[in-house]
Amino acid sequence: MDYRRFQSQAQLACYTNERDAIREYDATTPITTNLMGTFKDLDYFEWAKEMDVVSWDNYPGMDTPPSFTAMCHDLMRGIGGNKPFMLMEQTPNQQNWFPFCKVKQPGEVRKLSWQAVAHGADTVRFFQMKQSLGGCERFHGAVIAHDGTEESRVFKETAALGEELDRIGRRIMGSRIESRVAIMFDWQSYWSLEGCVGPTTGFNYPNEVHRFYRALWRRNVPVDMIASTTPLARLSQYDLAIAPALITVLPGVAETLEAYVADGGTFITGYMAGIHDEHDLVVPGGYPGKLCRLMGVWVEEIDALAPGETIEVHGGTVDAKGEIVASIIHREGAERLATYGGDEFYAGHSALTVNAYGKGKAYFVGTPLDETGMSAFMAPIIKELDLKSLDTPEDVSLSVRYGDGGTRYAFLINNSAADKRLCLSELNGGTELLTGTVINDLIELKPYGVDVIALR
């Protein structure tokens, strides 16, 4: 852990040295460097403090869910204090570092570009302009390919996207995302969780954050990504705070979370949480360490599930499967929401709990739930907190940016290669800015289609 911190801080020192050298001759031009989403080696919350504007490179794989890409955009917006960020790089066509590299479908790059704007980007940029003739990236996509023509599909699509952005971009720039939900992305836990020797090697920290994020994205609930050390004054602005796999609890964090919940906040954490202190040492006295009192549970053992193995979880509206690990929970004040099924000796033990703490509630998730189970677990919490979720067809996402004077811009994005139709009377209609069409209730989206609606 100390080496991880040293590595991040040493590279950050290189950046600040270069920045300061530029500042000797240029006092005003914004300075940045391109980040890479959930990149493990660098604590981006620390880096963002030294950057004038956050920028990042978005290169989703062929099997990357659109919800994961959305989460990365929100993370980059979050490390910069939820200010607009730069989409510094993306490819206008295929990438070149996978075992096989599919070309992007017609409209797919446009969709990815508008998705970035929908989550807070104020720029859309590409790498690369002209395809190189040699080197390891000779087959990486480019606006101008090896054929050197402007008659290619990619060139025409890029030019059309540029025209759209030029036409309406200035209206949107500077507008913000408003959220009542925060998810903690903690690089200390990232390093500690994936560096653990036991109980399993099955954890990928960003995937565990995404497991919770996806359930909110699917209901179009906006999310801010925050640091675990976020001060209470800012944390209290959120109705719901989630800390997936928060294995490392830094000094003061447990006390802040207790105060947040006691004052009426709702908090969710669970498996692997609270085990380590800032020195990567186990906190004695039982899991989840300093969070035991807040969560109202004591985890006696953590069972590791083999790859492909699952455990049943049943209770209330939840009928799910857990994977990777199962926390064997003793309730110490918490209420049981669901239990483990199957034939393990801990069948019937609590798998999901909730603890009333002061004016608020703290939920403990004992095992990584599958997508259906996580959605069922989150649904009543979303409803109870009145988080204004909006249902859209599968693969259709909705984001809203808020401008000055009460202006609102809704971004409806079809993340699939199929036509989609939806009715969103809750938005009260408006004007689709790319076509000038007046929108009332019924909306039709072509494959990878995008609507940008100035709402009434």
C-alpha positions in Angstrom: 0.0 0.0 0.0 2.8 2.4 0.8 4.4 1.6 -2.5 1.1 2.2 -4.3 0.8 5.6 -2.6 4.5 6.5 -3.4 4.0 5.5 -7.1 0.9 7.7 -7.5 2.5 10.6 -5.6 5.8 10.4 -7.5 4.1 10.5 -10.9 1.9 13.3 -9.7 5.0 15.2 -8.7 6.3 14.8 -12.3 3.1 16.4 -13.5 3.2 19.3 -11.1 6.8 20.0 -11.9 5.9 20.2 -15.6 2.9 22.3 -14.9 4.8 24.7 -12.7 7.5 25.1 -15.4 4.8 26.1 -17.9 3.2 28.5 -15.4 6.5 30.5 -15.2 5.7 31.6 -18.8 1.9 31.3 -19.0 -0.2 32.3 -16.1 -3.7 31.7 -17.6 -3.9 28.8 -20.1 -5.7 25.8 -18.4 -3.4 22.8 -17.9 -4.4 19.2 -17.8 -3.2 15.7 -18.6 -5.3 12.8 -20.0 -6.5 10.4 -17.3 -7.9 6.9 -18.0 -11.2 6.2 -16.1 -10.8 3.5 -13.4 -7.0 3.2 -14.0 -5.6 1.5 -11.0 -2.2 2.9 -10.4 -3.0 6.6 -9.8 -5.4 8.1 -7.2 -7.2 10.5 -9.4 -8.9 12.3 -6.6 -5.5 13.5 -5.6 -4.5 14.3 -9.2 -7.6 16.3 -9.9 -6.7 18.8 -7.1 -3.7 19.8 -9.3 -5.5 20.1 -12.6 -7.3 23.1 -14.0 -9.7 20.9 -15.9 -10.1 17.1 -15.8 -9.7 15.3 -19.1 -9.8 11.6 -19.9 -9.5 9.0 -22.6 -12.6 6.9 -23.3 -11.9 3.6 -25.0 -14.6 1.1 -24.1 -14.1 -2.5 -25.2 -16.4 -4.4 -27.5 -18.1 -6.0 -24.5 -18.1 -3.0 -22.2 -21.6 -2.3 -20.9 -22.8 1.3 -21.6 -23.5 1.6 -17.9 -19.8 1.0 -17.2 -18.8 3.8 -19.6 -21.4 6.1 -18.0 -19.8 5.3 -14.6 -16.4 6.2 -15.9 -17.7 9.6 -17.1 -19.3 10.2 -13.8 -16.1 9.3 -12.0 -14.1 11.7 -14.1 -16.7 14.4 -13.4 -16.6 13.5 -9.8 -12.9 13.8 -9.2 -13.1 17.3 -10.5 -15.8 18.4 -8.1 -18.6 17.7 -10.5 -17.5 20.4 -12.9 -17.6 19.8 -16.7 -14.8 17.7 -17.9 -13.0 17.1 -21.2 -13.4 14.0 -23.4 -9.7 14.2 -24.4 -9.5 11.0 -26.5 -11.8 8.5 -28.2 -11.5 6.6 -31.4 -13.4 7.6 -34.5 -13.5 3.9 -35.4 -11.9 0.7 -34.2 -9.2 0.4 -31.4 -6.1 -1.7 -32.0 -5.0 -3.4 -28.8 -7.6 -6.1 -28.5 -7.1 -9.7 -29.8 -9.5 -8.7 -32.6 -10.8 -5.2 -33.3 -14.3 -4.7 -34.6 -15.1 -1.5 -36.5 -17.7 0.8 -34.9 -21.2 0.5 -36.2 -22.8 3.4 -38.1 -23.9 5.9 -35.4 -22.0 4.2 -32.6 -19.2 6.8 -32.3 -21.8 9.6 -32.3 -23.7 7.8 -29.6 -20.6 7.5 -27.5 -19.7 11.1 -28.0 -23.2 12.4 -26.9 -23.1 10.0 -23.9 -20.0 11.8 -22.7 -21.8 15.2 -23.0 -24.8 13.7 -21.3 -22.6 12.9 -18.2 -20.9 16.3 -18.1 -18.3 16.6 -20.9 -17.9 20.0 -22.4 -15.6 18.8 -25.2 -15.6 15.9 -27.7 -12.2 15.1 -29.1 -10.6 12.3 -31.1 -7.4 10.3 -31.4 -6.3 10.3 -34.1 -6.7 12.7 -37.0 -4.7 10.8 -39.6 -3.9 7.2 -39.5 -0.2 6.5 -39.0 1.8 4.4 -41.5 3.9 2.6 -38.9 4.2 1.8 -35.3 1.9 -0.2 -33.0 -1.1 2.0 -33.6 -1.1 1.9 -37.4 -4.5 0.2 -37.4 -6.0 2.4 -34.7 -9.0 4.3 -36.0 -8.6 7.8 -37.5 -10.8 10.6 -39.0 -8.6 10.3 -42.1 -7.7 6.7 -42.8 -4.9 5.2 -44.9 -7.0 5.8 -48.0 -6.6 9.6 -47.4 -10.2 10.4 -48.6 -13.0 12.5 -47.2 -15.5 10.2 -48.8 -15.2 7.5 -46.1 -18.0 6.6 -43.7 -15.9 7.5 -40.7 -14.9 11.0 -42.1 -18.5 11.8 -43.0 -19.9 10.7 -39.6 -17.2 12.7 -37.7 -17.9 15.8 -39.7 -21.7 15.5 -39.1 -21.1 15.1 -35.4 -18.9 18.2 -35.4 -21.7 20.1 -37.1 -24.1 19.1 -34.4 -21.8 20.0 -31.6 -21.0 23.3 -33.2 -24.7 24.1 -33.6 -26.0 23.4 -30.1 -22.9 22.9 -28.0 -22.6 26.4 -26.7 -26.1 26.2 -25.2 -25.1 23.1 -23.2 -21.6 24.0 -22.1 -21.2 24.8 -18.4 -24.5 23.1 -17.5 -24.3 20.7 -14.6 -25.5 17.3 -13.3 -27.7 17.4 -10.2 -27.7 14.3 -8.1 -29.1 13.1 -4.7 -27.0 9.9 -4.8 -23.3 9.5 -4.2 -21.1 6.5 -4.7 -17.7 6.3 -3.1 -14.8 5.3 -5.4 -11.9 4.8 -3.2 -8.4 4.1 -4.6 -7.1 3.0 -1.2 -9.8 0.2 -1.2 -9.0 -0.5 -4.9 -5.4 -1.2 -4.0 -6.1 -3.1 -0.8 -9.0 -5.3 -2.1 -7.2 -6.5 -5.2 -3.9 -6.9 -3.3 -5.4 -9.2 -0.6 -4.1 -12.7 -0.3 -7.4 -14.2 0.5 -10.2 -14.9 1.0 -10.4 -14.9 -2.8 -8.7 -13.5 -5.9 -12.0 -13.0 -7.6 -12.5 -9.3 -6.9 -12.2 -6.6 -9.5 -12.9 -3.3 -7.6 -14.3 -1.2 -10.4 -16.7 -4.1 -11.2 -18.0 -4.0 -7.6 -18.6 -0.3 -7.9 -20.4 -0.9 -11.2 -22.5 -3.6 -9.6 -24.2 -0.9 -7.5 -24.0 1.9 -10.1 -25.7 -0.2 -12.8 -28.9 -0.6 -10.7 -29.2 3.2 -10.5 -28.2 3.8 -14.1 -30.9 1.4 -15.3 -33.5 3.5 -13.6 -31.9 6.8 -14.8 -31.1 8.0 -11.3 -28.1 10.4 -11.6 -25.0 9.6 -9.5 -22.1 11.7 -8.3 -18.8 9.8 -7.6 -17.1 11.0 -4.5 -14.0 10.2 -2.4 -14.5 8.2 0.9 -13.0 11.1 2.7 -15.6 13.6 1.5 -16.4 16.0 4.4 -19.7 15.7 6.2 -20.9 19.1 5.0 -20.8 17.9 1.4 -21.8 14.3 2.1 -25.0 15.6 3.8 -26.1 17.1 0.5 -27.0 13.5 -0.7 -30.0 11.5 0.4 -28.1 8.2 -0.4 -24.5 7.3 -0.1 -23.0 4.0 -1.2 -19.6 2.6 -0.5 -19.0 -0.7 -2.4 -16.3 -3.0 -1.0 -14.9 -0.2 1.2 -12.3 -2.5 2.6 -10.0 0.4 3.7 -11.5 2.8 6.1 -9.3 5.9 6.4 -9.1 8.0 9.6 -12.3 9.9 10.3 -14.4 8.2 7.6 -16.4 5.9 10.0 -17.1 8.9 12.3 -18.3 11.0 9.2 -20.6 8.2 8.1 -22.1 7.7 11.5 -22.9 11.5 11.7 -24.3 11.4 8.1 -26.7 8.5 8.9 -27.6 9.8 12.4 -28.7 13.1 10.8 -31.1 11.3 8.4 -28.8 9.9 5.6 -29.2 6.5 4.0 -25.9 4.5 3.6 -25.2 1.2 1.9 -22.1 -0.9 2.1 -21.4 -4.6 2.6 -19.1 -7.5 1.8 -15.4 -6.8 2.5 -16.1 -3.4 4.0 -14.3 -2.0 7.0 -11.7 -4.8 7.4 -8.5 -2.7 7.0 -7.1 0.5 8.4 -5.0 3.0 6.6 -1.9 0.8 7.1 -3.6 -2.1 5.3 -3.8 -3.9 8.7 -6.9 -5.7 9.9 -9.0 -3.8 12.4 -9.3 -6.2 15.4 -12.7 -6.9 17.0 -14.6 -8.3 14.0 -15.7 -7.2 10.6 -16.7 -4.5 9.4 -14.3 -3.0 11.9 -15.1 0.6 12.8 -18.4 0.3 10.8 -19.9 -2.4 13.1 -21.9 0.0 15.2 -23.3 1.9 12.3 -24.2 -1.3 10.3 -25.5 -3.1 13.4 -23.9 -6.4 12.3 -20.8 -8.5 13.0 -19.4 -10.7 10.2 -17.8 -13.7 11.8 -16.6 -15.4 8.6 -16.3 -14.7 4.9 -16.9 -17.7 2.7 -15.2 -17.7 -0.8 -17.2 -19.0 -3.7 -15.4 -20.7 -6.6 -15.6 -19.2 -10.1 -19.0 -19.9 -11.4 -20.4 -20.9 -8.0 -23.3 -18.9 -6.6 -25.4 -18.8 -3.5 -29.1 -18.2 -3.3 -30.5 -15.1 -1.6 -34.2 -14.8 -0.8 -36.3 -12.3 1.1 -39.0 -9.7 0.4 -38.8 -8.7 -3.2 -35.2 -10.1 -3.6 -34.8 -13.5 -5.3 -31.2 -13.5 -6.4 -27.9 -15.2 -6.5 -24.7 -14.0 -4.8 -21.2 -14.7 -6.1 -17.5 -14.4 -5.1 -18.0 -14.2 -1.3 -20.7 -14.7 1.3 -20.5 -12.9 4.6 -21.7 -14.9 7.5 -23.5 -12.2 9.5 -24.6 -11.9 13.1 -27.2 -9.2 13.6 -26.4 -6.8 16.5 -29.4 -4.5 16.2 -29.9 -4.7 12.4 -33.1 -6.1 10.9 -33.0 -9.0 8.5 -34.1 -8.3 4.9 -33.0 -11.5 3.2 -31.4 -14.8 4.0 -29.1 -17.3 2.3 -30.6 -20.3 0.7 -29.1 -23.6 -0.5 -27.4 -26.3 1.5 -24.5 -24.4 3.1 -24.3 -24.6 6.9 -25.1 -20.9 7.0 -28.3 -21.2 5.0 -31.0 -19.1 6.9 -28.4 -16.6 8.1 -28.9 -13.0 7.1 -27.7 -12.0 3.7 -29.1 -8.4 3.6 -29.8 -6.2 6.6 -30.8 -2.7 7.5 -30.0 -0.9 10.7 -31.9 2.1 12.1 -29.2 4.6 13.3 -30.4 7.9 14.6 -32.7 9.5 11.9 -31.3 7.4 9.1 -30.7 3.8 7.9 -27.6 1.7 7.1 -27.9 -1.3 4.7 -25.4 -4.2 4.7 -25.2 -6.3 1.5 -23.5 -9.6 2.5 -22.7 -11.0 -1.0 -22.2 -9.5 -4.5 -25.7 -9.8 -5.9 -26.4 -10.6 -9.6 -28.0 -7.8 -11.7 -31.6 -8.9 -11.1 -31.0 -9.2 -7.3 -29.2 -5.8 -7.0 -32.0 -4.1 -8.9 -34.6 -5.7 -6.6 -32.7 -4.7 -3.5 -32.3 -1.1 -4.7 -35.9 -0.6 -5.9 -37.6 0.0 -2.6 -34.7 2.3 -1.4 -35.1 4.4 -4.6 -38.9 4.5 -4.0 -38.6 5.3 -0.3 -36.2 8.2 -0.9 -38.3 9.4 -3.9 -35.2 9.6 -6.1 -37.4 10.4 -9.2 -36.4 7.4 -11.2 -37.6 7.2 -14.8 -38.3 4.0 -16.6 -37.0 3.6 -20.2 -36.8 0.6 -22.4 -33.7 -1.6 -22.0 -30.6 -0.1 -23.5 -32.1 3.4 -23.5 -30.6 5.9 -21.0 -31.7 9.3 -19.9 -29.5 12.0 -18.4 -30.4 15.6 -17.6 -28.0 18.6 -17.4 -29.1 21.8 -15.6 -28.2 25.3 -16.9 -28.7 28.8 -15.7 -32.2 30.2 -15.3 -33.9 26.8 -14.8 -33.0 25.5 -18.3 -32.8 21.7 -18.5 -31.4 19.5 -21.3 -32.4 15.8 -21.5 -30.2 13.4 -23.3 -32.0 10.3 -24.5 -29.6 7.7 -25.9 -30.2 4.4 -27.6 -27.3 2.2 -26.7 -28.4 -0.6 -29.0 -28.6 -1.5 -32.7 -32.4 -1.8 -32.6 -35.2 0.8 -32.9 -36.6 1.9 -29.6 -39.9 3.7 -28.8 -40.8 5.2 -25.5 -43.3 7.6 -23.8 -42.0 10.0 -21.3 -44.8 12.2 -20.2 -42.9 12.9 -16.9 -40.5 15.2 -18.8 -43.4 17.4 -19.9 -42.0 17.6 -23.4 -39.8 20.1 -25.1 -37.9 20.8 -28.3 -35.4 18.4 -29.8 -32.4 20.6 -30.5 -30.8 18.6 -33.3 -33.9 18.5 -35.5 -36.1 21.3 -34.1 -39.0 18.8 -33.5 -41.5 19.5 -30.8 -41.5 16.6 -28.4 -44.6 15.8 -26.3 -44.9 12.2 -25.1 -43.9 9.7 -27.8 -40.3 9.4 -28.7 -38.7 7.1 -31.4 -35.0 6.4 -31.4 -33.1 4.8 -34.3 -30.3 2.4 -33.7 -27.6 4.3 -31.6 -30.0 7.3 -31.9 -29.6 10.4 -29.7 -32.2 13.0 -28.8 -31.1 16.3 -27.0 -34.3 17.9 -25.7 -34.6 21.4 -24.2 -37.3 20.6 -21.7 -40.2 22.9 -21.0 
